[in-house]
Amino acid sequence: MKTDELIKILGADAKTTTLPQGRMWLMAVMLAVIAAAAVFFMTIGMRPDFMQAAQTIRFLFKFVFTATLAITAFMVLRMLAMPGAPAGRYGRWLLAAPLLMAVAIVLELIVMPSSDWGRRLIGNNMMVCLAFIPSVGLVPLVALLVALKHAAPTRPALSGAVAGLLAGGLAATFYAAHCTDDSPLFVATWYGLAIAALGGIGALAGRFFLRW
């Protein structure tokens, strides 16, 4: 049997099991969110001035960025889980979060004097951010990889990488409630590096764990 024929058969079979697959993904995402929340509240928790910070645009934008990344990554991941699905077309959705961040950075550079750029970029929680987001995201990443294992992705490394982005988006959403660095310059740099690390771990894990 040729590879193309096998992909078509797997795709047809996946379509006939949409409900179980839907339940599986719901359980995987719920487990990922619960795991991230449990680690978050048992360790660092929310920042003391959460309510006051919630009245500022910079603070709220962090959640817009991380949630957008998580949602778009989930949509792309669902497509990658289907054998032969045109994931490339849907992969453009992953550009939404970076584009939002690019706009926010431009506005930040316009509003803030250049003498403050370096301070806002470095922030006060750089090391905590780089350590916490990947740590919190590991359990959600495992849950997502297990869900992918029960699907039939034909791009294992790419699927794992997107799973890492989703896990990173979830972990970063929780971390954003603790982090006192709200500048888009900080978020783009350090959140971005931490999420990218999970994406790399996911790609490596997917290459070996998800291959047929």
Rosetta constraint file for C-alpha pairs under 8 A:
AtomPair CA 1 CA 5 HARMONIC 6.58 0.50
AtomPair CA 1 CA 6 HARMONIC 6.79 0.50
AtomPair CA 2 CA 6 HARMONIC 6.35 0.50
AtomPair CA 3 CA 7 HARMONIC 6.23 0.50
AtomPair CA 4 CA 8 HARMONIC 6.31 0.50
AtomPair CA 5 CA 9 HARMONIC 6.26 0.50
AtomPair CA 6 CA 10 HARMONIC 6.17 0.50
AtomPair CA 7 CA 11 HARMONIC 5.98 0.50
AtomPair CA 7 CA 83 HARMONIC 5.60 0.50
AtomPair CA 7 CA 84 HARMONIC 5.94 0.50
AtomPair CA 8 CA 12 HARMONIC 6.11 0.50
AtomPair CA 8 CA 83 HARMONIC 7.40 0.50
AtomPair CA 8 CA 84 HARMONIC 7.06 0.50
AtomPair CA 9 CA 13 HARMONIC 6.16 0.50
AtomPair CA 10 CA 14 HARMONIC 6.09 0.50
AtomPair CA 10 CA 83 HARMONIC 6.32 0.50
AtomPair CA 10 CA 152 HARMONIC 7.20 0.50
AtomPair CA 11 CA 15 HARMONIC 6.31 0.50
AtomPair CA 11 CA 82 HARMONIC 6.14 0.50
AtomPair CA 11 CA 83 HARMONIC 5.21 0.50
AtomPair CA 11 CA 84 HARMONIC 6.80 0.50
AtomPair CA 11 CA 85 HARMONIC 7.99 0.50
AtomPair CA 12 CA 16 HARMONIC 6.56 0.50
AtomPair CA 13 CA 17 HARMONIC 6.68 0.50
AtomPair CA 14 CA 18 HARMONIC 6.44 0.50
AtomPair CA 14 CA 21 HARMONIC 7.90 0.50
AtomPair CA 14 CA 82 HARMONIC 6.89 0.50
AtomPair CA 14 CA 151 HARMONIC 7.71 0.50
AtomPair CA 17 CA 21 HARMONIC 6.20 0.50
AtomPair CA 18 CA 22 HARMONIC 5.92 0.50
AtomPair CA 19 CA 23 HARMONIC 6.18 0.50
AtomPair CA 20 CA 24 HARMONIC 6.05 0.50
AtomPair CA 21 CA 25 HARMONIC 6.21 0.50
AtomPair CA 21 CA 151 HARMONIC 7.66 0.50
AtomPair CA 22 CA 26 HARMONIC 6.17 0.50
AtomPair CA 23 CA 27 HARMONIC 6.12 0.50
AtomPair CA 24 CA 28 HARMONIC 6.14 0.50
AtomPair CA 24 CA 147 HARMONIC 6.61 0.50
AtomPair CA 25 CA 29 HARMONIC 6.07 0.50
AtomPair CA 25 CA 144 HARMONIC 8.00 0.50
AtomPair CA 25 CA 147 HARMONIC 6.52 0.50
AtomPair CA 26 CA 30 HARMONIC 6.02 0.50
AtomPair CA 27 CA 31 HARMONIC 6.00 0.50
AtomPair CA 28 CA 32 HARMONIC 6.11 0.50
AtomPair CA 28 CA 140 HARMONIC 7.92 0.50
AtomPair CA 28 CA 143 HARMONIC 5.53 0.50
AtomPair CA 28 CA 144 HARMONIC 5.87 0.50
AtomPair CA 28 CA 147 HARMONIC 6.36 0.50
AtomPair CA 29 CA 33 HARMONIC 6.13 0.50
AtomPair CA 29 CA 140 HARMONIC 7.62 0.50
AtomPair CA 29 CA 143 HARMONIC 7.70 0.50
AtomPair CA 29 CA 144 HARMONIC 7.27 0.50
AtomPair CA 30 CA 34 HARMONIC 6.05 0.50
AtomPair CA 31 CA 35 HARMONIC 5.93 0.50
AtomPair CA 31 CA 140 HARMONIC 7.00 0.50
AtomPair CA 31 CA 143 HARMONIC 6.96 0.50
AtomPair CA 32 CA 36 HARMONIC 6.17 0.50
AtomPair CA 32 CA 139 HARMONIC 6.69 0.50
AtomPair CA 32 CA 140 HARMONIC 3.92 0.50
AtomPair CA 32 CA 141 HARMONIC 7.41 0.50
AtomPair CA 32 CA 143 HARMONIC 6.30 0.50
AtomPair CA 32 CA 144 HARMONIC 7.58 0.50
AtomPair CA 32 CA 167 HARMONIC 7.46 0.50
AtomPair CA 32 CA 170 HARMONIC 7.94 0.50
AtomPair CA 33 CA 37 HARMONIC 6.02 0.50
AtomPair CA 33 CA 140 HARMONIC 7.08 0.50
AtomPair CA 33 CA 170 HARMONIC 6.89 0.50
AtomPair CA 34 CA 38 HARMONIC 5.99 0.50
AtomPair CA 35 CA 39 HARMONIC 6.33 0.50
AtomPair CA 35 CA 136 HARMONIC 7.90 0.50
AtomPair CA 35 CA 139 HARMONIC 6.60 0.50
AtomPair CA 35 CA 140 HARMONIC 6.69 0.50
AtomPair CA 36 CA 40 HARMONIC 6.07 0.50
AtomPair CA 36 CA 136 HARMONIC 5.54 0.50
AtomPair CA 36 CA 137 HARMONIC 6.74 0.50
AtomPair CA 36 CA 139 HARMONIC 7.48 0.50
AtomPair CA 36 CA 140 HARMONIC 6.91 0.50
AtomPair CA 36 CA 170 HARMONIC 7.32 0.50
AtomPair CA 36 CA 171 HARMONIC 6.06 0.50
AtomPair CA 36 CA 174 HARMONIC 7.39 0.50
AtomPair CA 37 CA 41 HARMONIC 6.08 0.50
AtomPair CA 37 CA 174 HARMONIC 6.96 0.50
AtomPair CA 38 CA 42 HARMONIC 6.01 0.50
AtomPair CA 39 CA 43 HARMONIC 6.04 0.50
AtomPair CA 39 CA 136 HARMONIC 6.49 0.50
AtomPair CA 40 CA 44 HARMONIC 5.92 0.50
AtomPair CA 40 CA 45 HARMONIC 5.59 0.50
AtomPair CA 40 CA 136 HARMONIC 7.38 0.50
AtomPair CA 40 CA 174 HARMONIC 6.74 0.50
AtomPair CA 40 CA 175 HARMONIC 7.35 0.50
AtomPair CA 41 CA 45 HARMONIC 4.54 0.50
AtomPair CA 41 CA 46 HARMONIC 7.63 0.50
AtomPair CA 44 CA 178 HARMONIC 7.04 0.50
AtomPair CA 45 CA 177 HARMONIC 7.74 0.50
AtomPair CA 45 CA 178 HARMONIC 6.13 0.50
AtomPair CA 46 CA 50 HARMONIC 6.64 0.50
AtomPair CA 46 CA 177 HARMONIC 5.20 0.50
AtomPair CA 46 CA 178 HARMONIC 4.34 0.50
AtomPair CA 47 CA 177 HARMONIC 6.36 0.50
AtomPair CA 47 CA 178 HARMONIC 4.38 0.50
AtomPair CA 47 CA 179 HARMONIC 6.72 0.50
AtomPair CA 47 CA 180 HARMONIC 7.05 0.50
AtomPair CA 49 CA 53 HARMONIC 6.02 0.50
AtomPair CA 50 CA 54 HARMONIC 6.01 0.50
AtomPair CA 50 CA 177 HARMONIC 7.08 0.50
AtomPair CA 50 CA 178 HARMONIC 7.90 0.50
AtomPair CA 51 CA 55 HARMONIC 7.05 0.50
AtomPair CA 52 CA 56 HARMONIC 7.63 0.50
AtomPair CA 53 CA 59 HARMONIC 6.10 0.50
AtomPair CA 54 CA 59 HARMONIC 6.16 0.50
AtomPair CA 54 CA 60 HARMONIC 6.13 0.50
AtomPair CA 55 CA 59 HARMONIC 7.80 0.50
AtomPair CA 55 CA 60 HARMONIC 7.71 0.50
AtomPair CA 56 CA 60 HARMONIC 6.49 0.50
AtomPair CA 57 CA 61 HARMONIC 5.93 0.50
AtomPair CA 58 CA 62 HARMONIC 6.72 0.50
AtomPair CA 58 CA 182 HARMONIC 5.46 0.50
AtomPair CA 58 CA 183 HARMONIC 6.31 0.50
AtomPair CA 58 CA 184 HARMONIC 7.26 0.50
AtomPair CA 59 CA 63 HARMONIC 7.49 0.50
AtomPair CA 59 CA 176 HARMONIC 7.94 0.50
AtomPair CA 59 CA 182 HARMONIC 5.25 0.50
AtomPair CA 60 CA 64 HARMONIC 6.62 0.50
AtomPair CA 61 CA 65 HARMONIC 6.14 0.50
AtomPair CA 62 CA 66 HARMONIC 6.24 0.50
AtomPair CA 62 CA 173 HARMONIC 7.60 0.50
AtomPair CA 62 CA 176 HARMONIC 6.36 0.50
AtomPair CA 62 CA 182 HARMONIC 7.07 0.50
AtomPair CA 62 CA 184 HARMONIC 7.70 0.50
AtomPair CA 62 CA 187 HARMONIC 7.20 0.50
AtomPair CA 63 CA 67 HARMONIC 5.66 0.50
AtomPair CA 63 CA 173 HARMONIC 5.81 0.50
AtomPair CA 63 CA 176 HARMONIC 6.83 0.50
AtomPair CA 64 CA 68 HARMONIC 5.90 0.50
AtomPair CA 65 CA 69 HARMONIC 6.26 0.50
AtomPair CA 65 CA 97 HARMONIC 5.51 0.50
AtomPair CA 65 CA 98 HARMONIC 7.95 0.50
AtomPair CA 65 CA 100 HARMONIC 6.94 0.50
AtomPair CA 65 CA 101 HARMONIC 6.79 0.50
AtomPair CA 66 CA 70 HARMONIC 6.19 0.50
AtomPair CA 66 CA 97 HARMONIC 7.49 0.50
AtomPair CA 66 CA 169 HARMONIC 4.99 0.50
AtomPair CA 66 CA 170 HARMONIC 7.10 0.50
AtomPair CA 66 CA 172 HARMONIC 6.19 0.50
AtomPair CA 66 CA 173 HARMONIC 5.39 0.50
AtomPair CA 67 CA 71 HARMONIC 6.04 0.50
AtomPair CA 67 CA 169 HARMONIC 6.47 0.50
AtomPair CA 67 CA 170 HARMONIC 7.27 0.50
AtomPair CA 67 CA 173 HARMONIC 6.55 0.50
AtomPair CA 68 CA 72 HARMONIC 6.06 0.50
AtomPair CA 68 CA 96 HARMONIC 7.12 0.50
AtomPair CA 68 CA 97 HARMONIC 5.60 0.50
AtomPair CA 69 CA 73 HARMONIC 5.91 0.50
AtomPair CA 69 CA 94 HARMONIC 6.73 0.50
AtomPair CA 69 CA 96 HARMONIC 7.44 0.50
AtomPair CA 69 CA 97 HARMONIC 5.29 0.50
AtomPair CA 69 CA 165 HARMONIC 7.43 0.50
AtomPair CA 69 CA 166 HARMONIC 6.95 0.50
AtomPair CA 69 CA 169 HARMONIC 5.71 0.50
AtomPair CA 70 CA 74 HARMONIC 6.12 0.50
AtomPair CA 70 CA 165 HARMONIC 7.06 0.50
AtomPair CA 70 CA 166 HARMONIC 4.67 0.50
AtomPair CA 70 CA 167 HARMONIC 7.39 0.50
AtomPair CA 70 CA 168 HARMONIC 7.67 0.50
AtomPair CA 70 CA 169 HARMONIC 4.64 0.50
AtomPair CA 70 CA 170 HARMONIC 6.09 0.50
AtomPair CA 71 CA 75 HARMONIC 6.36 0.50
AtomPair CA 71 CA 166 HARMONIC 7.55 0.50
AtomPair CA 72 CA 76 HARMONIC 6.25 0.50
AtomPair CA 72 CA 93 HARMONIC 5.70 0.50
AtomPair CA 72 CA 94 HARMONIC 5.65 0.50
AtomPair CA 72 CA 96 HARMONIC 7.76 0.50
AtomPair CA 73 CA 77 HARMONIC 5.93 0.50
AtomPair CA 73 CA 93 HARMONIC 7.86 0.50
AtomPair CA 73 CA 94 HARMONIC 6.30 0.50
AtomPair CA 73 CA 162 HARMONIC 5.95 0.50
AtomPair CA 73 CA 163 HARMONIC 7.20 0.50
AtomPair CA 73 CA 165 HARMONIC 6.39 0.50
AtomPair CA 73 CA 166 HARMONIC 5.20 0.50
AtomPair CA 74 CA 78 HARMONIC 6.18 0.50
AtomPair CA 74 CA 162 HARMONIC 7.92 0.50
AtomPair CA 74 CA 163 HARMONIC 7.63 0.50
AtomPair CA 74 CA 166 HARMONIC 6.16 0.50
AtomPair CA 75 CA 79 HARMONIC 6.63 0.50
AtomPair CA 75 CA 90 HARMONIC 7.82 0.50
AtomPair CA 76 CA 80 HARMONIC 6.24 0.50
AtomPair CA 76 CA 87 HARMONIC 6.63 0.50
AtomPair CA 76 CA 90 HARMONIC 5.92 0.50
AtomPair CA 76 CA 91 HARMONIC 5.92 0.50
AtomPair CA 76 CA 93 HARMONIC 7.53 0.50
AtomPair CA 76 CA 94 HARMONIC 7.77 0.50
AtomPair CA 76 CA 162 HARMONIC 7.45 0.50
AtomPair CA 77 CA 81 HARMONIC 6.18 0.50
AtomPair CA 77 CA 159 HARMONIC 6.34 0.50
AtomPair CA 77 CA 162 HARMONIC 6.15 0.50
AtomPair CA 77 CA 163 HARMONIC 6.58 0.50
AtomPair CA 78 CA 82 HARMONIC 6.98 0.50
AtomPair CA 79 CA 85 HARMONIC 6.00 0.50
AtomPair CA 79 CA 86 HARMONIC 7.42 0.50
AtomPair CA 79 CA 87 HARMONIC 5.66 0.50
AtomPair CA 79 CA 90 HARMONIC 7.69 0.50
AtomPair CA 80 CA 85 HARMONIC 6.50 0.50
AtomPair CA 80 CA 87 HARMONIC 5.78 0.50
AtomPair CA 80 CA 153 HARMONIC 5.66 0.50
AtomPair CA 80 CA 154 HARMONIC 7.43 0.50
AtomPair CA 80 CA 155 HARMONIC 7.14 0.50
AtomPair CA 80 CA 159 HARMONIC 6.03 0.50
AtomPair CA 81 CA 148 HARMONIC 6.17 0.50
AtomPair CA 81 CA 151 HARMONIC 5.58 0.50
AtomPair CA 81 CA 152 HARMONIC 5.58 0.50
AtomPair CA 81 CA 153 HARMONIC 4.41 0.50
AtomPair CA 81 CA 154 HARMONIC 7.66 0.50
AtomPair CA 81 CA 159 HARMONIC 7.37 0.50
AtomPair CA 82 CA 151 HARMONIC 7.00 0.50
AtomPair CA 82 CA 152 HARMONIC 5.99 0.50
AtomPair CA 82 CA 153 HARMONIC 5.85 0.50
AtomPair CA 82 CA 154 HARMONIC 7.84 0.50
AtomPair CA 83 CA 152 HARMONIC 5.66 0.50
AtomPair CA 83 CA 153 HARMONIC 5.40 0.50
AtomPair CA 83 CA 154 HARMONIC 5.51 0.50
AtomPair CA 84 CA 154 HARMONIC 6.89 0.50
AtomPair CA 86 CA 90 HARMONIC 7.31 0.50
AtomPair CA 87 CA 91 HARMONIC 5.86 0.50
AtomPair CA 88 CA 92 HARMONIC 7.14 0.50
AtomPair CA 91 CA 95 HARMONIC 7.85 0.50
AtomPair CA 92 CA 96 HARMONIC 7.71 0.50
AtomPair CA 94 CA 98 HARMONIC 7.72 0.50
AtomPair CA 95 CA 99 HARMONIC 6.03 0.50
AtomPair CA 96 CA 100 HARMONIC 6.25 0.50
AtomPair CA 97 CA 101 HARMONIC 6.22 0.50
AtomPair CA 98 CA 102 HARMONIC 6.06 0.50
AtomPair CA 99 CA 103 HARMONIC 6.38 0.50
AtomPair CA 100 CA 104 HARMONIC 6.33 0.50
AtomPair CA 101 CA 105 HARMONIC 6.12 0.50
AtomPair CA 101 CA 184 HARMONIC 6.85 0.50
AtomPair CA 101 CA 188 HARMONIC 6.75 0.50
AtomPair CA 102 CA 106 HARMONIC 6.31 0.50
AtomPair CA 103 CA 107 HARMONIC 6.32 0.50
AtomPair CA 104 CA 108 HARMONIC 6.10 0.50
AtomPair CA 104 CA 184 HARMONIC 6.16 0.50
AtomPair CA 105 CA 109 HARMONIC 6.16 0.50
AtomPair CA 105 CA 184 HARMONIC 5.54 0.50
AtomPair CA 105 CA 185 HARMONIC 6.08 0.50
AtomPair CA 106 CA 110 HARMONIC 6.26 0.50
AtomPair CA 107 CA 111 HARMONIC 6.12 0.50
AtomPair CA 108 CA 112 HARMONIC 5.83 0.50
AtomPair CA 108 CA 183 HARMONIC 7.64 0.50
AtomPair CA 108 CA 184 HARMONIC 7.06 0.50
AtomPair CA 108 CA 185 HARMONIC 7.76 0.50
AtomPair CA 109 CA 113 HARMONIC 7.23 0.50
AtomPair CA 109 CA 114 HARMONIC 7.20 0.50
AtomPair CA 109 CA 117 HARMONIC 7.31 0.50
AtomPair CA 112 CA 116 HARMONIC 6.61 0.50
AtomPair CA 112 CA 117 HARMONIC 7.23 0.50
AtomPair CA 113 CA 117 HARMONIC 7.06 0.50
AtomPair CA 114 CA 118 HARMONIC 7.95 0.50
AtomPair CA 116 CA 120 HARMONIC 6.18 0.50
AtomPair CA 117 CA 121 HARMONIC 6.10 0.50
AtomPair CA 117 CA 185 HARMONIC 7.80 0.50
AtomPair CA 118 CA 122 HARMONIC 6.27 0.50
AtomPair CA 119 CA 123 HARMONIC 5.91 0.50
AtomPair CA 120 CA 181 HARMONIC 7.68 0.50
AtomPair CA 120 CA 183 HARMONIC 6.05 0.50
AtomPair CA 120 CA 185 HARMONIC 6.46 0.50
AtomPair CA 120 CA 186 HARMONIC 6.20 0.50
AtomPair CA 121 CA 183 HARMONIC 7.37 0.50
AtomPair CA 121 CA 185 HARMONIC 4.97 0.50
AtomPair CA 121 CA 186 HARMONIC 4.53 0.50
AtomPair CA 121 CA 189 HARMONIC 7.40 0.50
AtomPair CA 122 CA 126 HARMONIC 6.63 0.50
AtomPair CA 122 CA 186 HARMONIC 6.39 0.50
AtomPair CA 123 CA 181 HARMONIC 5.85 0.50
AtomPair CA 123 CA 186 HARMONIC 6.44 0.50
AtomPair CA 124 CA 180 HARMONIC 7.71 0.50
AtomPair CA 124 CA 181 HARMONIC 6.70 0.50
AtomPair CA 125 CA 129 HARMONIC 6.00 0.50
AtomPair CA 125 CA 179 HARMONIC 7.01 0.50
AtomPair CA 125 CA 180 HARMONIC 7.57 0.50
AtomPair CA 125 CA 181 HARMONIC 6.96 0.50
AtomPair CA 126 CA 130 HARMONIC 6.31 0.50
AtomPair CA 126 CA 190 HARMONIC 6.42 0.50
AtomPair CA 127 CA 131 HARMONIC 6.14 0.50
AtomPair CA 128 CA 132 HARMONIC 5.70 0.50
AtomPair CA 129 CA 133 HARMONIC 6.00 0.50
AtomPair CA 129 CA 175 HARMONIC 7.60 0.50
AtomPair CA 129 CA 179 HARMONIC 7.87 0.50
AtomPair CA 129 CA 190 HARMONIC 6.59 0.50
AtomPair CA 129 CA 191 HARMONIC 6.66 0.50
AtomPair CA 129 CA 194 HARMONIC 7.15 0.50
AtomPair CA 130 CA 134 HARMONIC 7.01 0.50
AtomPair CA 130 CA 190 HARMONIC 6.43 0.50
AtomPair CA 130 CA 191 HARMONIC 7.20 0.50
AtomPair CA 130 CA 193 HARMONIC 7.23 0.50
AtomPair CA 130 CA 194 HARMONIC 5.12 0.50
AtomPair CA 131 CA 135 HARMONIC 6.26 0.50
AtomPair CA 131 CA 194 HARMONIC 7.58 0.50
AtomPair CA 132 CA 136 HARMONIC 5.99 0.50
AtomPair CA 132 CA 175 HARMONIC 7.51 0.50
AtomPair CA 133 CA 137 HARMONIC 5.94 0.50
AtomPair CA 133 CA 168 HARMONIC 6.55 0.50
AtomPair CA 133 CA 171 HARMONIC 5.34 0.50
AtomPair CA 133 CA 172 HARMONIC 5.70 0.50
AtomPair CA 133 CA 175 HARMONIC 6.79 0.50
AtomPair CA 133 CA 191 HARMONIC 7.69 0.50
AtomPair CA 133 CA 194 HARMONIC 6.01 0.50
AtomPair CA 133 CA 195 HARMONIC 7.05 0.50
AtomPair CA 134 CA 138 HARMONIC 6.18 0.50
AtomPair CA 134 CA 168 HARMONIC 6.80 0.50
AtomPair CA 134 CA 171 HARMONIC 7.50 0.50
AtomPair CA 134 CA 194 HARMONIC 5.95 0.50
AtomPair CA 134 CA 195 HARMONIC 6.88 0.50
AtomPair CA 134 CA 197 HARMONIC 6.95 0.50
AtomPair CA 134 CA 198 HARMONIC 5.86 0.50
AtomPair CA 136 CA 140 HARMONIC 7.71 0.50
AtomPair CA 136 CA 171 HARMONIC 5.64 0.50
AtomPair CA 137 CA 141 HARMONIC 6.01 0.50
AtomPair CA 137 CA 164 HARMONIC 7.85 0.50
AtomPair CA 137 CA 167 HARMONIC 5.03 0.50
AtomPair CA 137 CA 168 HARMONIC 5.48 0.50
AtomPair CA 137 CA 170 HARMONIC 7.18 0.50
AtomPair CA 137 CA 171 HARMONIC 5.16 0.50
AtomPair CA 137 CA 198 HARMONIC 7.16 0.50
AtomPair CA 138 CA 142 HARMONIC 6.27 0.50
AtomPair CA 138 CA 167 HARMONIC 7.31 0.50
AtomPair CA 138 CA 198 HARMONIC 7.54 0.50
AtomPair CA 139 CA 143 HARMONIC 6.35 0.50
AtomPair CA 140 CA 144 HARMONIC 6.23 0.50
AtomPair CA 140 CA 167 HARMONIC 5.43 0.50
AtomPair CA 141 CA 145 HARMONIC 6.12 0.50
AtomPair CA 141 CA 163 HARMONIC 6.22 0.50
AtomPair CA 141 CA 164 HARMONIC 5.82 0.50
AtomPair CA 141 CA 166 HARMONIC 7.83 0.50
AtomPair CA 141 CA 167 HARMONIC 5.25 0.50
AtomPair CA 141 CA 202 HARMONIC 7.07 0.50
AtomPair CA 142 CA 146 HARMONIC 6.19 0.50
AtomPair CA 143 CA 147 HARMONIC 6.36 0.50
AtomPair CA 144 CA 148 HARMONIC 6.21 0.50
AtomPair CA 144 CA 163 HARMONIC 6.16 0.50
AtomPair CA 144 CA 167 HARMONIC 7.97 0.50
AtomPair CA 145 CA 149 HARMONIC 6.10 0.50
AtomPair CA 145 CA 160 HARMONIC 6.75 0.50
AtomPair CA 145 CA 163 HARMONIC 6.96 0.50
AtomPair CA 145 CA 206 HARMONIC 7.22 0.50
AtomPair CA 145 CA 209 HARMONIC 7.99 0.50
AtomPair CA 145 CA 210 HARMONIC 7.71 0.50
AtomPair CA 146 CA 150 HARMONIC 6.61 0.50
AtomPair CA 147 CA 151 HARMONIC 6.66 0.50
AtomPair CA 148 CA 152 HARMONIC 6.95 0.50
AtomPair CA 148 CA 153 HARMONIC 6.92 0.50
AtomPair CA 148 CA 159 HARMONIC 7.90 0.50
AtomPair CA 148 CA 210 HARMONIC 7.26 0.50
AtomPair CA 149 CA 209 HARMONIC 7.58 0.50
AtomPair CA 149 CA 210 HARMONIC 5.74 0.50
AtomPair CA 153 CA 159 HARMONIC 6.89 0.50
AtomPair CA 153 CA 210 HARMONIC 7.48 0.50
AtomPair CA 154 CA 211 HARMONIC 7.90 0.50
AtomPair CA 155 CA 159 HARMONIC 5.90 0.50
AtomPair CA 156 CA 160 HARMONIC 6.05 0.50
AtomPair CA 156 CA 203 HARMONIC 7.53 0.50
AtomPair CA 156 CA 206 HARMONIC 4.96 0.50
AtomPair CA 156 CA 207 HARMONIC 5.26 0.50
AtomPair CA 156 CA 208 HARMONIC 7.96 0.50
AtomPair CA 156 CA 209 HARMONIC 7.99 0.50
AtomPair CA 156 CA 210 HARMONIC 5.22 0.50
AtomPair CA 156 CA 211 HARMONIC 5.68 0.50
AtomPair CA 157 CA 161 HARMONIC 6.17 0.50
AtomPair CA 157 CA 202 HARMONIC 7.44 0.50
AtomPair CA 157 CA 203 HARMONIC 4.39 0.50
AtomPair CA 157 CA 204 HARMONIC 6.40 0.50
AtomPair CA 157 CA 205 HARMONIC 7.44 0.50
AtomPair CA 157 CA 206 HARMONIC 4.71 0.50
AtomPair CA 157 CA 207 HARMONIC 4.44 0.50
AtomPair CA 157 CA 210 HARMONIC 7.80 0.50
AtomPair CA 158 CA 162 HARMONIC 6.26 0.50
AtomPair CA 158 CA 203 HARMONIC 5.99 0.50
AtomPair CA 158 CA 206 HARMONIC 7.50 0.50
AtomPair CA 159 CA 163 HARMONIC 6.15 0.50
AtomPair CA 159 CA 202 HARMONIC 7.94 0.50
AtomPair CA 159 CA 203 HARMONIC 7.09 0.50
AtomPair CA 159 CA 206 HARMONIC 6.66 0.50
AtomPair CA 160 CA 164 HARMONIC 6.18 0.50
AtomPair CA 160 CA 199 HARMONIC 7.29 0.50
AtomPair CA 160 CA 201 HARMONIC 7.91 0.50
AtomPair CA 160 CA 202 HARMONIC 4.26 0.50
AtomPair CA 160 CA 203 HARMONIC 4.41 0.50
AtomPair CA 160 CA 204 HARMONIC 7.26 0.50
AtomPair CA 160 CA 205 HARMONIC 6.49 0.50
AtomPair CA 160 CA 206 HARMONIC 4.34 0.50
AtomPair CA 160 CA 207 HARMONIC 7.35 0.50
AtomPair CA 160 CA 210 HARMONIC 7.94 0.50
AtomPair CA 161 CA 165 HARMONIC 6.36 0.50
AtomPair CA 161 CA 198 HARMONIC 7.64 0.50
AtomPair CA 161 CA 199 HARMONIC 4.39 0.50
AtomPair CA 161 CA 200 HARMONIC 6.03 0.50
AtomPair CA 161 CA 201 HARMONIC 7.25 0.50
AtomPair CA 161 CA 202 HARMONIC 4.58 0.50
AtomPair CA 161 CA 203 HARMONIC 4.11 0.50
AtomPair CA 161 CA 204 HARMONIC 7.80 0.50
AtomPair CA 161 CA 206 HARMONIC 7.37 0.50
AtomPair CA 162 CA 166 HARMONIC 6.22 0.50
AtomPair CA 162 CA 199 HARMONIC 6.42 0.50
AtomPair CA 162 CA 202 HARMONIC 7.37 0.50
AtomPair CA 162 CA 203 HARMONIC 7.79 0.50
AtomPair CA 163 CA 167 HARMONIC 6.14 0.50
AtomPair CA 163 CA 199 HARMONIC 7.08 0.50
AtomPair CA 163 CA 202 HARMONIC 6.26 0.50
AtomPair CA 164 CA 168 HARMONIC 5.91 0.50
AtomPair CA 164 CA 195 HARMONIC 7.40 0.50
AtomPair CA 164 CA 196 HARMONIC 7.83 0.50
AtomPair CA 164 CA 198 HARMONIC 4.76 0.50
AtomPair CA 164 CA 199 HARMONIC 4.00 0.50
AtomPair CA 164 CA 200 HARMONIC 7.17 0.50
AtomPair CA 164 CA 201 HARMONIC 6.90 0.50
AtomPair CA 164 CA 202 HARMONIC 4.75 0.50
AtomPair CA 164 CA 203 HARMONIC 7.45 0.50
AtomPair CA 165 CA 169 HARMONIC 5.97 0.50
AtomPair CA 165 CA 195 HARMONIC 6.06 0.50
AtomPair CA 165 CA 196 HARMONIC 6.93 0.50
AtomPair CA 165 CA 198 HARMONIC 6.49 0.50
AtomPair CA 165 CA 199 HARMONIC 5.09 0.50
AtomPair CA 166 CA 170 HARMONIC 6.29 0.50
AtomPair CA 167 CA 171 HARMONIC 6.16 0.50
AtomPair CA 167 CA 198 HARMONIC 7.32 0.50
AtomPair CA 168 CA 172 HARMONIC 5.86 0.50
AtomPair CA 168 CA 194 HARMONIC 7.38 0.50
AtomPair CA 168 CA 195 HARMONIC 4.61 0.50
AtomPair CA 168 CA 196 HARMONIC 7.76 0.50
AtomPair CA 168 CA 198 HARMONIC 6.07 0.50
AtomPair CA 168 CA 199 HARMONIC 7.53 0.50
AtomPair CA 169 CA 173 HARMONIC 6.09 0.50
AtomPair CA 169 CA 195 HARMONIC 6.88 0.50
AtomPair CA 170 CA 174 HARMONIC 6.70 0.50
AtomPair CA 171 CA 175 HARMONIC 6.23 0.50
AtomPair CA 172 CA 176 HARMONIC 5.87 0.50
AtomPair CA 172 CA 191 HARMONIC 6.85 0.50
AtomPair CA 172 CA 195 HARMONIC 7.62 0.50
AtomPair CA 173 CA 177 HARMONIC 7.07 0.50
AtomPair CA 174 CA 178 HARMONIC 7.36 0.50
AtomPair CA 175 CA 179 HARMONIC 6.14 0.50
AtomPair CA 181 CA 186 HARMONIC 6.73 0.50
AtomPair CA 181 CA 187 HARMONIC 7.69 0.50
AtomPair CA 182 CA 186 HARMONIC 7.06 0.50
AtomPair CA 182 CA 187 HARMONIC 6.97 0.50
AtomPair CA 183 CA 187 HARMONIC 6.35 0.50
AtomPair CA 184 CA 188 HARMONIC 5.76 0.50
AtomPair CA 185 CA 189 HARMONIC 6.25 0.50
AtomPair CA 186 CA 190 HARMONIC 5.89 0.50
AtomPair CA 186 CA 191 HARMONIC 7.42 0.50
AtomPair CA 187 CA 191 HARMONIC 4.98 0.50
AtomPair CA 187 CA 192 HARMONIC 6.78 0.50
AtomPair CA 188 CA 192 HARMONIC 5.20 0.50
AtomPair CA 189 CA 193 HARMONIC 6.12 0.50
AtomPair CA 190 CA 194 HARMONIC 6.15 0.50
AtomPair CA 191 CA 195 HARMONIC 6.06 0.50
AtomPair CA 192 CA 196 HARMONIC 5.95 0.50
AtomPair CA 193 CA 197 HARMONIC 6.14 0.50
AtomPair CA 194 CA 198 HARMONIC 6.69 0.50
AtomPair CA 195 CA 199 HARMONIC 6.30 0.50
AtomPair CA 196 CA 200 HARMONIC 6.18 0.50
AtomPair CA 197 CA 201 HARMONIC 6.26 0.50
AtomPair CA 198 CA 202 HARMONIC 5.98 0.50
AtomPair CA 199 CA 203 HARMONIC 6.14 0.50
AtomPair CA 200 CA 204 HARMONIC 6.26 0.50
AtomPair CA 201 CA 205 HARMONIC 6.05 0.50
AtomPair CA 202 CA 206 HARMONIC 5.80 0.50
AtomPair CA 203 CA 207 HARMONIC 6.11 0.50
AtomPair CA 204 CA 208 HARMONIC 6.86 0.50
AtomPair CA 205 CA 209 HARMONIC 5.63 0.50
AtomPair CA 205 CA 210 HARMONIC 7.63 0.50
AtomPair CA 206 CA 210 HARMONIC 4.90 0.50
AtomPair CA 206 CA 211 HARMONIC 7.08 0.50
AtomPair CA 207 CA 211 HARMONIC 5.98 0.50
